[in-house]
Amino acid sequence: MVRIKRGTIAHKRRKHLLKYAKGFRWGRKSKYKAAKDALRHAWSYAYKDRKVKKRNFRQLWQIQIGAACRQLKISYSKFMAGLKKEKIELDRKILSELAKKNPEVFKKIVEKVKS
């Protein structure tokens, strides 16, 4: 059986992983074992924080809608319940944009919900 030297393949695999560790500090950018560990942490944080980002934006939109509703003498929860009852299907992102950029349109939606 022929002997196969895997040096080139192993080197290529390590070099590929070190490419992702570019910009890290100290040995984590150049030492394979440290880079592998750092990337494992970095990628798990990145995955988790993509979920946290969505959560934070939804919170922000709820706060903005709530503030706009309070100016028009209606609570956030009653406003959202009224939207569902009237079958107005606008998501929180769009509602917060309307409240900020087109308050007159938002006011009309609130009046429809109140009636």
Backbone as CSV, one residue per row, in Angstrom:
resi,resn,N_x,N_y,N_z,CA_x,CA_y,CA_z,C_x,C_y,C_z
1,MET,0.842,-1.186,0.000,0.000,0.000,0.000,0.889,1.253,0.000
2,VAL,0.504,2.225,-0.772,1.288,3.441,-0.923,1.097,4.335,0.298
3,ARG,2.181,4.956,0.725,2.131,5.882,1.865,1.636,7.246,1.372
4,ILE,0.663,7.800,2.098,0.132,9.115,1.725,0.511,10.104,2.801
5,LYS,1.196,11.149,2.408,1.557,12.201,3.359,0.449,13.261,3.336
6,ARG,-0.102,13.575,4.518,-1.253,14.485,4.589,-0.859,15.906,4.994
7,GLY,0.418,16.194,4.968,0.894,17.501,5.425,0.225,18.661,4.708
8,THR,0.101,18.564,3.392,-0.477,19.674,2.622,-1.946,19.878,2.952
9,ILE,-2.670,18.785,3.137,-4.105,18.879,3.423,-4.321,19.458,4.815
10,ALA,-3.531,18.984,5.791,-3.647,19.492,7.164,-3.312,20.975,7.202
11,HIS,-2.265,21.338,6.471,-1.857,22.751,6.423,-2.956,23.607,5.804
12,LYS,-3.562,23.103,4.741,-4.633,23.835,4.061,-5.835,24.032,4.988
13,ARG,-6.197,22.959,5.748,-7.325,23.049,6.668,-7.064,24.083,7.769
14,ARG,-5.843,24.072,8.315,-5.506,25.028,9.379,-5.463,26.451,8.841
15,LYS,-4.907,26.611,7.647,-4.808,27.934,7.033,-6.202,28.503,6.770
16,HIS,-7.134,27.636,6.374,-8.513,28.041,6.107,-9.161,28.583,7.383
17,LEU,-8.926,27.905,8.513,-9.505,28.346,9.777,-8.845,29.641,10.253
18,LEU,-7.529,29.761,10.061,-6.814,30.969,10.490,-7.256,32.205,9.694
19,LYS,-7.789,31.958,8.486,-8.297,33.060,7.672,-9.431,33.786,8.399
20,TYR,-10.285,33.009,9.116,-11.410,33.599,9.838,-10.973,34.313,11.111
21,ALA,-9.766,33.983,11.615,-9.274,34.590,12.854,-8.481,35.863,12.579
22,LYS,-8.495,36.324,11.359,-7.769,37.537,10.989,-8.326,38.723,11.775
23,GLY,-7.445,39.505,12.378,-7.889,40.655,13.145,-7.996,40.375,14.637
24,PHE,-7.885,39.100,15.026,-7.900,38.779,16.449,-6.575,39.230,17.062
25,ARG,-6.551,39.366,18.380,-5.343,39.853,19.044,-4.471,38.700,19.540
26,TRP,-3.178,38.991,19.650,-2.176,38.099,20.214,-2.113,36.777,19.472
27,GLY,-1.977,35.668,20.187,-1.772,34.380,19.528,-3.008,33.825,18.862
28,ARG,-4.153,34.413,19.173,-5.408,33.867,18.631,-5.522,34.072,17.122
29,LYS,-4.676,34.927,16.554,-4.728,35.123,15.097,-3.760,34.210,14.349
30,SER,-2.791,33.639,15.072,-1.758,32.886,14.368,-1.598,31.449,14.844
31,LYS,-1.969,31.167,16.087,-1.824,29.805,16.607,-3.130,29.045,16.404
32,TYR,-3.029,27.896,15.749,-4.218,27.153,15.330,-5.140,26.817,16.493
33,LYS,-4.574,26.269,17.577,-5.397,25.812,18.696,-6.128,26.990,19.349
34,ALA,-5.418,28.089,19.548,-6.022,29.285,20.159,-7.060,29.903,19.225
35,ALA,-6.754,29.912,17.932,-7.671,30.482,16.937,-8.950,29.662,16.858
36,LYS,-8.818,28.336,16.904,-9.980,27.445,16.830,-10.904,27.688,18.015
37,ASP,-10.327,27.818,19.194,-11.112,28.059,20.407,-11.784,29.434,20.355
38,ALA,-11.033,30.443,19.933,-11.576,31.805,19.852,-12.718,31.878,18.848
39,LEU,-12.570,31.203,17.718,-13.614,31.216,16.692,-14.859,30.481,17.159
40,ARG,-14.671,29.386,17.913,-15.825,28.652,18.439,-16.657,29.577,19.336
41,HIS,-15.989,30.331,20.193,-16.696,31.289,21.048,-17.337,32.400,20.218
42,ALA,-16.563,32.944,19.286,-17.046,34.073,18.476,-18.286,33.688,17.688
43,TRP,-18.263,32.501,17.082,-19.403,32.083,16.265,-20.633,31.786,17.119
44,SER,-20.419,31.257,18.325,-21.578,30.996,19.180,-22.185,32.317,19.666
45,TYR,-21.338,33.305,19.984,-21.847,34.629,20.378,-22.576,35.288,19.208
46,ALA,-22.028,35.138,18.010,-22.640,35.747,16.825,-24.026,35.163,16.584
47,TYR,-24.152,33.835,16.727,-25.445,33.171,16.535,-26.449,33.672,17.576
48,LYS,-26.019,33.687,18.845,-26.900,34.101,19.943,-27.329,35.555,19.767
49,ASP,-26.377,36.413,19.398,-26.675,37.839,19.334,-27.488,38.236,18.109
50,ARG,-27.532,37.377,17.090,-28.466,37.645,15.997,-29.896,37.522,16.507
51,LYS,-30.120,36.599,17.428,-31.451,36.448,18.036,-31.749,37.620,18.973
52,VAL,-30.741,38.038,19.752,-30.901,39.144,20.711,-31.201,40.448,19.968
53,LYS,-30.583,40.614,18.795,-30.800,41.817,17.984,-32.268,41.944,17.594
54,LYS,-32.870,40.839,17.171,-34.288,40.847,16.804,-35.146,41.213,18.009
55,ARG,-34.794,40.647,19.179,-35.513,40.907,20.417,-35.431,42.392,20.786
56,ASN,-34.234,42.965,20.666,-34.038,44.380,21.020,-34.814,45.316,20.104
57,PHE,-34.824,45.010,18.799,-35.551,45.868,17.865,-37.053,45.810,18.111
58,ARG,-37.562,44.614,18.424,-38.987,44.486,18.708,-39.351,45.303,19.948
59,GLN,-38.500,45.266,20.976,-38.710,46.074,22.184,-38.754,47.563,21.840
60,LEU,-37.813,47.992,21.011,-37.732,49.398,20.622,-39.000,49.837,19.897
61,TRP,-39.474,48.995,18.970,-40.693,49.331,18.225,-41.887,49.421,19.160
62,GLN,-41.967,48.522,20.130,-43.071,48.551,21.080,-43.052,49.826,21.909
63,ILE,-41.871,50.258,22.315,-41.739,51.492,23.095,-42.175,52.696,22.258
64,GLN,-41.740,52.728,20.997,-42.083,53.853,20.118,-43.587,53.906,19.841
65,ILE,-44.189,52.760,19.599,-45.637,52.714,19.354,-46.376,53.126,20.618
66,GLY,-45.925,52.631,21.764,-46.548,52.971,23.043,-46.505,54.454,23.327
67,ALA,-45.377,55.096,23.031,-45.234,56.539,23.250,-46.182,57.318,22.344
68,ALA,-46.275,56.897,21.079,-47.173,57.572,20.129,-48.631,57.374,20.539
69,CYS,-48.963,56.196,21.049,-50.338,55.906,21.487,-50.716,56.752,22.702
70,ARG,-49.789,56.885,23.648,-50.075,57.674,24.849,-50.387,59.128,24.505
71,GLN,-49.735,59.668,23.476,-50.023,61.039,23.043,-51.445,61.159,22.508
72,LEU,-51.970,60.050,21.971,-53.318,60.043,21.412,-54.339,59.419,22.376
73,LYS,-53.977,59.332,23.645,-54.882,58.909,24.737,-55.407,57.473,24.577
74,ILE,-54.513,56.567,24.244,-54.875,55.145,24.198,-53.655,54.345,24.657
75,SER,-53.888,53.246,25.349,-52.758,52.431,25.813,-52.283,51.527,24.678
76,TYR,-51.042,51.066,24.808,-50.446,50.201,23.793,-51.246,48.905,23.647
77,SER,-51.607,48.307,24.780,-52.295,47.009,24.728,-53.676,47.133,24.087
78,LYS,-54.398,48.219,24.407,-55.723,48.422,23.799,-55.586,48.699,22.303
79,PHE,-54.534,49.418,21.936,-54.271,49.715,20.522,-54.018,48.427,19.743
80,MET,-53.150,47.554,20.282,-52.818,46.306,19.590,-54.034,45.372,19.524
81,ALA,-54.821,45.345,20.609,-56.036,44.517,20.607,-57.025,45.043,19.574
82,GLY,-57.146,46.365,19.468,-58.032,46.987,18.479,-57.598,46.700,17.054
83,LEU,-56.283,46.684,16.827,-55.763,46.351,15.489,-56.176,44.940,15.093
84,LYS,-56.043,44.004,16.034,-56.419,42.614,15.742,-57.924,42.501,15.480
85,LYS,-58.721,43.239,16.266,-60.175,43.187,16.113,-60.603,43.772,14.769
86,GLU,-59.943,44.875,14.359,-60.260,45.515,13.075,-59.610,44.808,11.883
87,LYS,-58.814,43.770,12.182,-58.085,43.011,11.150,-57.135,43.895,10.333
88,ILE,-56.458,44.808,11.033,-55.416,45.626,10.400,-54.094,44.902,10.637
89,GLU,-53.513,44.381,9.567,-52.312,43.560,9.700,-51.058,44.358,9.350
90,LEU,-50.660,45.237,10.253,-49.400,45.965,10.123,-48.492,45.497,11.252
91,ASP,-47.237,45.195,10.915,-46.340,44.750,11.975,-45.791,45.939,12.763
92,ARG,-45.146,45.629,13.874,-44.679,46.666,14.793,-43.642,47.590,14.161
93,LYS,-42.814,47.044,13.277,-41.795,47.857,12.605,-42.448,48.968,11.789
94,ILE,-43.447,48.609,10.998,-44.148,49.567,10.136,-44.908,50.575,10.985
95,LEU,-45.556,50.093,12.044,-46.313,50.998,12.922,-45.404,52.029,13.582
96,SER,-44.213,51.611,14.019,-43.298,52.564,14.653,-42.772,53.576,13.637
97,GLU,-42.528,53.122,12.399,-42.102,54.043,11.335,-43.202,55.068,11.049
98,LEU,-44.451,54.605,10.988,-45.571,55.518,10.763,-45.678,56.533,11.901
99,ALA,-45.521,56.058,13.125,-45.627,56.940,14.284,-44.558,58.023,14.252
100,LYS,-43.357,57.683,13.756,-42.262,58.657,13.708,-42.363,59.591,12.499
101,LYS,-42.543,58.992,11.312,-42.431,59.771,10.072,-43.749,60.313,9.548
102,ASN,-44.866,59.604,9.785,-46.187,60.045,9.306,-47.195,60.015,10.454
103,PRO,-47.081,60.957,11.397,-47.986,60.914,12.553,-49.462,61.072,12.180
104,GLU,-49.756,61.770,11.072,-51.159,61.947,10.676,-51.783,60.625,10.229
105,VAL,-51.003,59.786,9.546,-51.486,58.472,9.124,-51.678,57.583,10.357
106,PHE,-50.729,57.659,11.279,-50.825,56.875,12.516,-52.056,57.289,13.318
107,LYS,-52.332,58.602,13.312,-53.512,59.120,14.034,-54.796,58.545,13.446
108,LYS,-54.858,58.445,12.109,-56.043,57.881,11.459,-56.230,56.408,11.836
109,ILE,-55.113,55.670,11.930,-55.185,54.261,12.331,-55.707,54.152,13.759
110,VAL,-55.230,55.031,14.648,-55.670,55.025,16.036,-57.161,55.356,16.131
111,GLU,-57.626,56.327,15.335,-59.048,56.688,15.342,-59.910,55.507,14.870
112,LYS,-59.411,54.789,13.863,-60.141,53.604,13.372,-60.220,52.543,14.456
113,VAL,-59.111,52.370,15.186,-59.063,51.379,16.261,-59.985,51.777,17.411
114,LYS,-60.026,53.063,17.750,-60.854,53.550,18.860,-62.333,53.356,18.586
115,SER,-62.758,53.501,17.336,-64.196,53.418,17.012,-64.729,51.996,17.073
